[in-house]
Amino acid sequence: MRFEVRALGPQGLENLQVDADTETEARAEAARRGLTVLRIKTPARRLLAPRSRFPLLLFSQELLALLGAGLGLVEAIETLAEKHGDSTGRSVLKQILERLYEGQTFSAALEQVPGVFPSIYVATVRASERTGDLPQALERFVAVQSQLEEVRGKLVAASIYPVLLISVGSLVILFLLGFVVPRFSAIYADLGTEMPFLSRALLFFGQTLAQHGLSILAALVAGVVGLVWAQRRPRVRRWIASRIWRIPGVGERLRVYQLSRFFRTTGMLLRGGVPVVSAIGMSAGLLSAALRPSLDEALRLLREGQSVSNAMETAGLTTPVALRMLRVGERSGEMGELMERIAAFYDREMARWVDWATRVFEPILMLFIGLIIGGVVLLMYMPIFDLAGNLQ
């Protein structure tokens, strides 16, 4: 959830957006950045309302290309505003241009557009303004986002076939129970034969489904809407996440995936010139609620003067490989680059696990659905088998 925060900072009044699960976490995140919160609110969202998102990655890629071609910043954004076909995107770019015309910096202009540019992006641009390497900062951001999208795409691609298999299998089972089973029930009623208990239960369930299909469908739709509504509640999301994290094997992989995003983004900020404590604090939004207390502990240890490797190890935010690489980064002074290498190592490990899990899970899922369908068919025909046996 994104909160709109008006706060007092070293540079005066600031308007910013903070991603957090609750208002308390949003206030804590603002305090981590050295800000005093004056007002905080949550933008109202309608249930199932479509959200128009600004294409941040595409904007960065196009801006990088125009800057590389020799255009100035204002001229490049004017060009993007002219070519942008989406009204929302054009409005965002015009707001940025208005602030640039007023003489504000690019980072200040981005920060004053509500709900579009994350704090990590603004911090990257602000750091580049001190060193004069905006194209390099955009290039780093594009590279990091592209890698994150690649990992996310692999996870989505791995889930498509199981979801499709479950959907088709469920439709076949519903067809058997709601259409075929009731017709067998009418045949068996005319025969007047005694049926096994499981067959009677299956026929009763099929008749109920056929007679009250609309009511059952309405209840299912209401249940789906209720689940969507509940999923939008921060407390419900935290409860679901806590249960998923307790699944053996899955919880550890989720932790590795989130640490990969965290280290990659933190490394990008460090290479852009952002101080380590600020960079780690800005990347906090990439971690789930389960890891936020560990990150707070790491930040406390860093402020007390401990090294990054010791703070991360004590807080439980590393693996043996990551810990060794962090220590190498401290000795060489290339902490940002080493953090990105840690993220690349995690990504490869995650890709191997997804491939293995897909190879194992898909056959098991097919076997499970096949057993259910086969069981339904067997229970339907079992009275016929018994009748044939009695005739012999």
C-alpha positions in Angstrom: 0.0 0.0 0.0 1.3 3.5 -0.9 0.9 6.3 1.7 1.2 10.0 0.8 3.3 11.7 3.4 3.9 15.3 4.1 7.0 15.7 6.3 9.6 18.1 7.6 13.1 17.3 6.6 16.6 18.9 6.4 15.6 20.7 3.1 12.2 21.9 4.5 8.7 20.6 3.7 8.7 17.5 1.6 5.9 15.5 -0.1 6.7 11.9 -0.8 5.1 8.4 -1.2 6.0 5.5 1.1 5.2 1.9 0.3 4.3 0.1 3.5 1.7 -2.4 4.9 0.3 -0.1 7.6 0.4 3.6 8.6 2.7 2.8 11.5 5.2 1.2 9.2 5.0 4.2 6.9 5.7 6.6 9.8 8.7 4.4 10.8 10.0 4.4 7.3 9.8 8.3 7.2 11.5 8.5 10.6 14.3 6.2 9.2 14.9 8.8 6.5 15.3 11.5 9.1 11.9 13.1 8.5 9.2 14.4 10.9 5.8 13.4 9.7 3.2 16.2 9.6 0.4 14.4 7.7 -0.1 11.0 6.3 -3.0 9.6 4.2 -3.8 6.6 2.1 -5.2 7.2 -1.4 -8.7 5.7 -1.7 -9.0 2.7 -3.9 -12.1 1.0 -5.2 -12.6 -2.7 -5.1 -11.6 -4.2 -8.4 -10.9 -0.8 -9.8 -8.5 -0.7 -12.8 -5.2 1.0 -12.1 -3.4 3.0 -14.7 0.3 2.7 -14.1 3.0 4.9 -15.4 5.5 2.9 -17.5 8.6 3.7 -15.4 11.0 1.3 -17.0 10.0 2.3 -20.5 10.3 6.0 -19.5 13.8 5.4 -18.2 14.9 3.5 -21.3 13.6 6.2 -23.7 15.0 9.0 -21.6 18.4 7.3 -21.5 18.3 6.9 -25.3 17.5 10.6 -25.9 20.1 11.8 -23.4 22.6 9.5 -25.1 21.7 11.1 -28.5 22.8 14.5 -27.1 19.4 16.0 -26.1 19.2 18.1 -22.9 17.0 16.9 -20.0 14.1 19.3 -20.6 14.2 18.8 -24.4 14.2 15.0 -23.9 11.2 15.0 -21.6 9.4 17.4 -24.0 9.9 14.9 -26.7 8.6 12.1 -24.6 5.5 14.1 -23.7 4.8 14.8 -27.3 5.0 11.1 -28.3 3.2 9.7 -25.3 -0.2 8.3 -26.4 -1.5 7.6 -22.9 -3.3 10.5 -21.2 -2.0 9.5 -17.7 1.6 9.3 -18.9 1.3 12.6 -20.8 -0.1 14.3 -17.6 2.8 13.0 -15.5 5.4 14.3 -18.0 3.7 17.7 -18.2 3.8 18.0 -14.4 7.5 17.2 -14.5 8.1 19.8 -17.2 6.2 22.5 -15.3 8.5 22.0 -12.3 11.6 21.9 -14.5 10.5 25.2 -16.1 10.3 26.7 -12.6 14.0 25.8 -12.1 13.6 22.8 -9.8 15.9 19.9 -10.0 14.9 16.7 -11.8 14.7 14.8 -8.5 12.6 17.4 -6.9 10.3 17.4 -9.9 9.9 13.6 -9.7 9.3 13.7 -6.0 6.4 16.1 -6.4 4.4 13.9 -8.8 2.3 11.8 -6.4 2.2 8.1 -6.5 4.4 7.6 -9.6 8.1 7.5 -8.9 9.3 5.4 -6.0 11.7 6.8 -3.4 14.4 4.5 -4.7 14.2 6.1 -8.2 14.1 9.6 -6.8 17.2 8.9 -4.6 19.1 7.5 -7.6 18.4 10.6 -9.6 19.3 12.9 -6.7 22.6 11.1 -6.1 23.4 11.4 -9.9 22.7 15.2 -9.8 25.6 15.6 -7.3 28.0 13.7 -9.6 26.6 14.8 -13.0 26.1 11.2 -14.3 22.3 11.0 -14.8 22.7 8.7 -17.9 24.8 6.2 -15.9 22.3 6.3 -13.1 19.4 5.6 -15.5 21.4 2.8 -17.1 22.0 1.2 -13.8 18.3 1.5 -12.9 17.2 0.0 -16.3 19.6 -2.9 -15.9 18.4 -3.6 -12.3 14.7 -3.4 -13.3 15.2 -5.5 -16.4 16.8 -8.3 -14.3 14.0 -8.1 -11.7 11.4 -8.3 -14.4 13.3 -11.3 -15.9 13.2 -13.2 -12.6 9.5 -12.3 -12.1 8.8 -13.4 -15.6 10.3 -16.8 -14.9 8.2 -17.3 -11.8 5.0 -16.3 -13.7 5.9 -18.6 -16.7 6.5 -21.5 -14.3 3.0 -21.0 -12.8 1.0 -20.7 -16.0 0.9 -24.5 -16.8 -0.1 -25.6 -13.2 -2.8 -22.9 -13.1 -4.1 -23.9 -16.6 -4.1 -27.6 -15.6 -6.0 -26.9 -12.3 -8.5 -24.8 -14.2 -9.2 -27.4 -16.9 -9.3 -30.2 -14.4 -11.8 -28.3 -12.3 -14.0 -27.6 -15.3 -14.0 -31.3 -16.2 -14.8 -32.4 -12.7 -17.7 -29.8 -12.5 -19.0 -31.1 -15.8 -19.0 -34.6 -14.6 -20.7 -33.7 -11.3 -23.2 -31.2 -12.6 -24.2 -32.8 -15.9 -23.2 -36.5 -16.2 -23.7 -37.7 -12.6 -27.4 -36.5 -12.4 -28.3 -38.4 -15.5 -26.7 -41.6 -14.1 -28.7 -40.9 -10.9 -32.0 -41.0 -12.9 -31.0 -44.3 -14.5 -30.1 -45.9 -11.2 -33.4 -44.7 -9.6 -35.3 -46.5 -12.3 -33.3 -49.7 -11.7 -33.9 -49.6 -8.0 -30.7 -51.4 -7.2 -28.7 -51.1 -4.0 -25.5 -49.0 -4.5 -22.3 -48.7 -2.6 -22.1 -45.9 -0.1 -19.5 -43.8 -2.0 -21.6 -44.1 -5.2 -24.7 -42.9 -3.3 -22.8 -40.0 -1.9 -21.5 -39.0 -5.3 -24.9 -39.2 -6.9 -26.4 -37.1 -4.1 -23.7 -34.5 -4.5 -24.3 -34.4 -8.3 -28.1 -34.0 -7.8 -27.5 -31.2 -5.3 -25.2 -29.4 -7.8 -27.7 -29.8 -10.6 -30.7 -28.5 -8.6 -29.0 -25.6 -6.9 -26.4 -24.7 -9.5 -27.2 -21.0 -9.6 -27.1 -20.6 -5.8 -23.8 -22.4 -5.6 -22.4 -20.3 -8.5 -23.6 -17.1 -6.7 -21.9 -18.3 -3.5 -18.7 -19.0 -5.4 -18.7 -15.5 -7.0 -19.4 -13.9 -3.6 -16.6 -15.9 -2.1 -14.2 -14.8 -4.8 -15.2 -11.1 -4.3 -14.7 -11.6 -0.6 -11.3 -13.1 -1.1 -10.3 -10.2 -3.3 -11.5 -7.7 -0.7 -9.7 -9.5 2.1 -6.5 -9.7 0.1 -6.4 -5.9 -0.1 -6.4 -5.6 3.7 -2.8 -5.3 5.1 -3.6 -7.5 8.1 -5.0 -10.3 5.9 -2.0 -10.1 3.6 0.4 -10.4 6.5 -1.5 -13.4 7.9 -1.4 -15.1 4.5 2.3 -14.3 4.0 3.1 -15.6 7.5 1.5 -19.0 6.7 3.2 -19.3 3.3 6.6 -18.6 4.9 6.0 -21.5 7.2 5.7 -24.0 4.4 8.9 -26.1 4.4 11.2 -25.3 1.5 8.9 -22.6 0.1 9.6 -20.1 2.9 13.3 -20.2 2.5 13.0 -19.7 -1.3 10.8 -16.7 -0.8 13.4 -15.3 1.6 16.1 -15.8 -1.1 14.0 -14.1 -3.7 13.4 -11.1 -1.5 17.0 -10.9 -0.5 17.9 -10.9 -4.2 15.8 -7.9 -4.9 17.0 -6.2 -1.8 20.7 -6.6 -2.5 20.3 -5.7 -6.2 18.5 -2.5 -5.4 20.8 -1.6 -2.5 23.8 -2.2 -4.7 22.4 0.1 -7.4 21.9 2.9 -4.9 25.4 2.4 -3.4 27.0 2.6 -6.9 25.0 5.8 -7.5 26.6 7.4 -4.4 23.9 7.0 -1.8 25.2 6.3 1.7 24.9 2.7 2.9 22.4 3.4 5.7 20.2 5.4 3.5 20.4 2.9 0.7 19.5 0.0 2.9 16.6 2.0 4.4 15.2 2.9 1.0 15.3 -0.7 0.0 13.2 -1.8 3.0 10.0 -1.7 1.0 11.2 -4.6 -1.1 11.2 -6.9 1.9 8.0 -8.5 3.3 6.7 -7.8 6.8 8.4 -11.0 8.0 11.8 -9.6 7.2 11.3 -6.0 8.3 12.2 -6.5 11.9 15.5 -8.1 10.8 16.2 -5.1 8.6 15.4 -2.7 11.5 17.9 -4.6 13.6 20.6 -4.4 10.8 20.0 -0.6 10.5 20.4 -0.2 14.3 23.7 -2.1 14.2 24.9 0.0 11.3 24.2 3.2 13.1 26.1 1.9 16.1 29.2 1.6 13.8 29.2 -2.1 13.0 30.2 -3.3 9.5 27.7 -4.2 6.9 28.6 -7.9 6.9 28.4 -8.1 10.7 25.1 -6.2 10.8 23.5 -8.4 8.1 24.8 -11.6 9.7 23.5 -10.7 13.1 20.1 -9.7 11.7 19.9 -13.0 9.7 19.8 -11.3 6.3 22.6 -13.3 4.6 23.6 -16.7 3.5 27.1 -18.1 3.9 28.0 -17.2 0.3 26.5 -13.7 0.7 28.4 -13.1 3.9 31.7 -13.9 2.4 31.0 -11.7 -0.6 30.0 -8.8 1.7 33.3 -9.1 3.5 35.2 -9.0 0.2 33.2 -5.9 -0.7 34.2 -4.2 2.5 37.9 -5.0 1.9 37.9 -3.8 -1.7 35.6 -0.9 -1.3 33.2 -2.2 -4.1 30.3 -2.9 -1.8 27.7 -1.9 -4.5 29.2 -4.2 -7.1 29.5 -7.1 -4.7 25.8 -6.7 -3.6 24.7 -6.9 -7.3 26.8 -10.1 -7.6 25.1 -11.5 -4.6 21.8 -10.8 -6.2 22.9 -12.5 -9.5 24.0 -15.6 -7.4 20.6 -15.7 -5.7 18.8 -15.3 -9.1 20.7 -18.3 -10.5 19.9 -20.3 -7.4 16.2 -19.3 -7.6 16.1 -20.2 -11.3 17.4 -23.7 -10.6 14.9 -24.2 -7.8 12.0 -23.1 -10.0 13.0 -25.4 -12.8 13.3 -28.4 -10.3 10.0 -27.6 -8.6 8.2 -27.3 -12.0 9.5 -30.7 -13.1 8.4 -32.3 -9.9 5.1 -30.5 -9.2 3.5 -30.8 -12.7 3.5 -34.6 -12.9 2.2 -34.8 -9.3 -0.6 -32.3 -10.1 -1.5 -34.3 -13.3 -1.6 -37.5 -11.3 -3.8 -35.9 -8.6 -6.3 -34.5 -11.0 -6.3 -37.8 -13.0 -7.1 -39.7 -9.8 -10.0 -37.4 -8.9 -11.5 -37.7 -12.4 -10.9 -41.4 -12.5 -12.5 -41.8 -9.1 -15.6 -40.0 -10.1 -16.0 -42.1 -13.3 -15.4 -45.3 -11.3 -18.0 -44.4 -8.7 -20.5 -43.7 -11.4 -20.0 -47.0 -13.1 -19.6 -49.2 -10.0 -23.3 -50.0 -9.6 -23.3 -51.1 -13.3 -20.4 -53.4 -12.5 -22.2 -54.8 -9.5 -25.4 -55.3 -11.6 -23.5 -57.1 -14.3 -21.9 -59.4 -11.6 -25.3 -60.3 -10.2 -26.6 -61.2 -13.6 -23.8 -63.7 -14.1 
